[in-house]
Amino acid sequence: MSSSRNQLIAKIAILNKNLQERQIKLAKHKKYLTSIIGGENITMIVMLLPAFITGWKMARMQPEKHRIKKILKLASLTSLTIFKSLKKMVLF
């Protein structure tokens, strides 16, 4: 009974040691990340970069949409004029 108790105490001591080591590593990582994030330049870049990329993509897509609309409008007008002319031919 005492040997199993001693084994449990040894395991708990090992687990406590591992826990303390991980907490120390976590504190170091938190300190490092807060020092990086604390810089105003990096936070501004991180916040503005996605907005810039999205705006750039939207600006590139917009002329393509206008071209497609113009082509569709032109195609519909030509098809209507062809249909009207064929209709007139059939009636005469």
MARBA-3410 file (N, C-alpha, C, O; in Angstrom, 1 decimal):
92
0.8,-1.2,0.0,0.0,0.0,0.0,0.9,1.3,0.0,0.6,2.2,-0.7 ~ 1.9,1.2,0.7,2.8,2.4,0.8,3.6,2.6,-0.5,3.9,3.7,-0.8 ~ 3.9,1.5,-1.2,4.6,1.6,-2.4,3.7,2.2,-3.5,4.2,3.1,-4.3 ~ 2.5,1.9,-3.6,1.6,2.5,-4.6,1.4,4.0,-4.2,1.3,4.8,-5.1 ~ 1.3,4.3,-2.9,1.2,5.7,-2.5,2.5,6.4,-2.9,2.3,7.6,-3.4
3.6,5.9,-2.7,4.8,6.5,-3.1,4.9,6.7,-4.6,5.4,7.7,-5.1 ~ 4.4,5.7,-5.3,4.4,5.8,-6.8,3.5,7.0,-7.2,3.9,7.7,-8.1 ~ 2.4,7.1,-6.6,1.4,8.2,-6.9,2.0,9.5,-6.6,1.9,10.5,-7.4 ~ 2.7,9.6,-5.5,3.3,10.9,-5.1,4.4,11.2,-6.1,4.6,12.4,-6.5 ~ 5.2,10.3,-6.6,6.2,10.5,-7.5,5.6,11.0,-8.9,6.2,11.9,-9.5
4.5,10.3,-9.3,3.9,10.7,-10.5,3.3,12.1,-10.4,3.4,12.9,-11.4 ~ 2.7,12.4,-9.3,2.2,13.8,-9.1,3.3,14.8,-9.1,3.2,15.9,-9.7 ~ 4.5,14.5,-8.5,5.6,15.4,-8.5,6.1,15.6,-10.0,6.4,16.8,-10.3 ~ 6.1,14.6,-10.8,6.6,14.7,-12.2,5.6,15.5,-12.9,6.0,16.4,-13.7 ~ 4.3,15.3,-12.7,3.3,16.1,-13.4,3.3,17.6,-13.0,3.2,18.4,-13.8
3.6,17.8,-11.7,3.7,19.2,-11.3,4.9,19.9,-11.9,4.8,21.1,-12.3 ~ 6.0,19.2,-12.0,7.2,19.7,-12.7,6.9,20.0,-14.1,7.3,21.1,-14.6 ~ 6.2,19.1,-14.9,5.9,19.3,-16.3,4.9,20.5,-16.4,5.1,21.4,-17.3 ~ 4.0,20.7,-15.5,3.0,21.8,-15.5,3.8,23.1,-15.3,3.5,24.1,-16.0 ~ 4.7,23.2,-14.4,5.4,24.4,-14.1,6.3,24.8,-15.3,6.4,25.9,-15.7
6.9,23.8,-16.0,7.7,24.0,-17.2,6.9,24.6,-18.3,7.3,25.5,-19.0 ~ 5.7,24.0,-18.5,4.8,24.5,-19.5,4.3,25.9,-19.2,4.1,26.7,-20.1 ~ 4.0,26.2,-18.0,3.5,27.5,-17.6,4.6,28.5,-17.8,4.3,29.7,-18.2 ~ 5.9,28.2,-17.6,7.0,29.1,-17.8,7.1,29.4,-19.3,7.3,30.5,-19.8 ~ 7.0,28.3,-20.2,7.1,28.4,-21.6,5.9,29.3,-22.1,6.1,30.2,-23.0
4.7,29.1,-21.5,3.5,29.9,-21.9,3.7,31.3,-21.6,3.4,32.2,-22.4 ~ 4.3,31.6,-20.4,4.6,33.0,-20.1,5.6,33.7,-21.0,5.4,34.8,-21.4 ~ 6.6,32.9,-21.4,7.6,33.4,-22.4,6.9,33.7,-23.7,7.2,34.8,-24.3 ~ 6.1,32.8,-24.2,5.4,33.0,-25.5,4.4,34.2,-25.4,4.3,35.0,-26.4 ~ 3.7,34.3,-24.3,2.8,35.5,-24.2,3.6,36.8,-24.2,3.1,37.7,-24.9
4.7,36.8,-23.5,5.5,38.0,-23.5,6.0,38.4,-24.9,6.0,39.5,-25.3 ~ 6.4,37.3,-25.6,7.0,37.6,-27.0,5.9,38.1,-27.9,6.1,39.0,-28.6 ~ 4.7,37.4,-27.8,3.6,37.8,-28.7,3.1,39.2,-28.4,2.8,40.0,-29.3 ~ 3.0,39.6,-27.1,2.5,40.9,-26.8,3.6,42.0,-27.2,3.2,43.1,-27.5 ~ 4.8,41.6,-27.2,5.8,42.6,-27.6,5.7,42.8,-29.1,5.9,43.9,-29.6
5.4,41.8,-29.9,5.2,41.9,-31.3,3.9,42.6,-31.7,3.9,43.6,-32.5 ~ 2.8,42.2,-31.0,1.5,42.8,-31.3,1.5,44.3,-30.8,0.8,45.1,-31.3 ~ 2.2,44.5,-29.7,2.3,45.9,-29.2,2.8,46.9,-30.1,2.5,48.1,-30.0 ~ 3.6,46.5,-31.1,4.1,47.5,-32.1,2.9,48.0,-32.9,2.2,47.2,-33.5 ~ 2.8,49.3,-33.0,1.6,49.9,-33.8,1.7,49.6,-35.3,0.7,49.5,-35.9
2.9,49.6,-35.8,3.0,49.4,-37.3,2.5,48.0,-37.7,1.8,47.9,-38.7 ~ 2.8,47.0,-37.0,2.4,45.7,-37.3,0.9,45.5,-37.2,0.3,44.9,-38.1 ~ 0.3,46.1,-36.1,-1.1,46.0,-36.0,-1.9,46.7,-37.1,-2.9,46.3,-37.6 ~ -1.3,47.9,-37.5,-2.0,48.6,-38.6,-1.9,47.8,-39.9,-2.9,47.8,-40.7 ~ -0.7,47.2,-40.1,-0.6,46.4,-41.4,-1.5,45.2,-41.4,-2.2,44.9,-42.4
-1.6,44.6,-40.2,-2.4,43.4,-40.1,-3.9,43.8,-40.3,-4.7,43.0,-40.9 ~ -4.3,44.9,-39.8,-5.7,45.3,-40.0,-6.0,45.9,-41.4,-7.1,45.6,-41.9 ~ -5.1,46.5,-42.0,-5.3,47.1,-43.3,-5.1,46.2,-44.5,-5.6,46.5,-45.6 ~ -4.2,45.2,-44.3,-3.9,44.4,-45.5,-5.1,43.6,-46.0,-5.2,43.7,-47.3 ~ -5.9,43.0,-45.2,-7.1,42.3,-45.9,-8.0,43.3,-46.6,-8.6,43.0,-47.6
-8.2,44.5,-46.0,-9.1,45.5,-46.7,-8.4,45.9,-48.0,-9.2,46.1,-49.0 ~ -7.1,46.1,-48.0,-6.5,46.5,-49.3,-6.6,45.4,-50.3,-6.9,45.7,-51.5 ~ -6.4,44.2,-49.9,-6.5,43.0,-50.9,-7.9,42.9,-51.4,-8.1,42.7,-52.6 ~ -8.9,43.0,-50.5,-10.3,42.9,-51.0,-10.7,44.0,-51.9,-11.3,43.8,-52.9 ~ -10.3,45.3,-51.6,-10.5,46.4,-52.5,-9.9,46.3,-53.8,-10.4,46.6,-54.9
-8.7,45.7,-53.8,-7.9,45.6,-55.1,-8.6,44.5,-56.0,-8.7,44.7,-57.2 ~ -9.1,43.4,-55.3,-9.8,42.4,-56.1,-11.1,42.9,-56.7,-11.5,42.6,-57.8 ~ -11.8,43.7,-55.8,-13.1,44.2,-56.3,-12.9,45.2,-57.4,-13.7,45.3,-58.4 ~ -11.8,46.0,-57.4,-11.6,47.0,-58.5,-11.2,46.2,-59.7,-11.6,46.7,-60.8 ~ -10.6,45.1,-59.7,-10.2,44.3,-60.9,-11.5,43.7,-61.4,-11.6,43.5,-62.6
-12.4,43.2,-60.6,-13.6,42.5,-61.0,-14.6,43.5,-61.6,-15.3,43.1,-62.5 ~ -14.7,44.7,-61.2,-15.7,45.6,-61.6,-15.7,45.9,-63.1,-16.8,45.8,-63.7 ~ -14.6,46.2,-63.7,-14.6,46.4,-65.2,-15.0,45.2,-66.0,-15.7,45.3,-67.0 ~ -14.7,44.0,-65.5,-15.1,42.8,-66.2,-16.6,42.6,-66.1,-17.2,42.2,-67.1 ~ -17.2,43.0,-65.0,-18.7,42.9,-64.9,-19.3,43.9,-65.9,-20.3,43.6,-66.5
-18.8,45.1,-66.0,-19.3,46.1,-66.9,-19.2,45.6,-68.4,-20.1,45.8,-69.2 ~ -18.0,45.0,-68.7,-17.9,44.5,-70.1,-18.9,43.4,-70.3,-19.5,43.3,-71.4 ~ -19.1,42.5,-69.4,-20.0,41.4,-69.6,-21.4,42.0,-69.8,-22.2,41.5,-70.6 ~ -21.8,43.0,-69.0,-23.1,43.6,-69.1,-23.3,44.3,-70.5,-24.3,44.2,-71.1 ~ -22.2,44.9,-70.9,-22.3,45.6,-72.3,-22.4,44.5,-73.4,-23.2,44.7,-74.3
-21.7,43.5,-73.3,-21.8,42.4,-74.3,-23.1,41.8,-74.3,-23.7,41.5,-75.4 ~ -23.7,41.5,-73.1,-25.0,40.9,-73.0,-26.1,41.9,-73.6,-27.0,41.5,-74.3 ~ -26.0,43.2,-73.3,-26.9,44.2,-73.8,-26.8,44.2,-75.3,-27.8,44.3,-76.0 ~ -25.6,44.2,-75.9,-25.4,44.3,-77.3,-26.0,43.0,-78.0,-26.6,43.1,-79.0 ~ -25.7,41.9,-77.3,-26.2,40.6,-77.9,-27.8,40.6,-77.9,-28.4,40.1,-78.8
-28.4,41.1,-76.8,-29.8,41.1,-76.7,-30.4,42.0,-77.8,-31.4,41.7,-78.4 ~ -29.8,43.2,-78.0,-30.3,44.2,-79.0,-30.2,43.6,-80.4,-31.1,43.8,-81.2 ~ -29.0,43.0,-80.7,-28.9,42.4,-82.0,-29.8,41.3,-82.3,-30.4,41.1,-83.4 ~ -30.1,40.5,-81.2,-31.0,39.4,-81.4,-32.4,39.9,-81.6,-33.2,39.3,-82.4 ~ -32.8,40.9,-80.9,-34.1,41.5,-81.1,-34.3,42.1,-82.5,-35.3,41.9,-83.1
-33.2,42.8,-83.0,-33.4,43.4,-84.3,-33.4,42.3,-85.4,-34.2,42.4,-86.3 ~ -32.6,41.2,-85.2,-32.7,40.1,-86.1,-34.1,39.5,-86.1,-34.6,39.2,-87.2 ~ -34.6,39.3,-84.9,-35.9,38.7,-84.8,-37.0,39.6,-85.4,-37.9,39.0,-86.1 ~ -36.9,40.9,-85.2,-37.9,41.8,-85.9,-37.8,41.8,-87.4,-38.8,41.8,-88.1 ~ -36.6,41.7,-87.9,-36.4,41.7,-89.3,-36.9,40.4,-89.9,-37.5,40.4,-91.0
-36.7,39.3,-89.2,-37.2,38.0,-89.7,-38.7,38.0,-89.6,-39.3,37.4,-90.5 ~ -39.3,38.6,-88.6,-40.7,38.6,-88.5,-41.3,39.4,-89.6,-42.4,39.1,-90.2 ~ -40.7,40.5,-90.0,-41.2,41.4,-91.1,-41.0,40.6,-92.4,-41.9,40.7,-93.3 ~ -40.0,39.8,-92.6,-39.8,39.0,-93.8,-40.9,38.0,-94.0,-41.4,37.7,-95.1 ~ -41.2,37.4,-92.9,-42.2,36.3,-92.9,-43.6,36.9,-93.2,-44.4,36.2,-93.9
-43.9,38.0,-92.7,-45.2,38.6,-93.0,-45.4,39.1,-94.4,-46.5,39.0,-94.9 ~ -44.3,39.5,-95.1,-44.5,39.9,-96.4,-44.4,38.8,-97.3,-44.5,39.0,-98.6
END
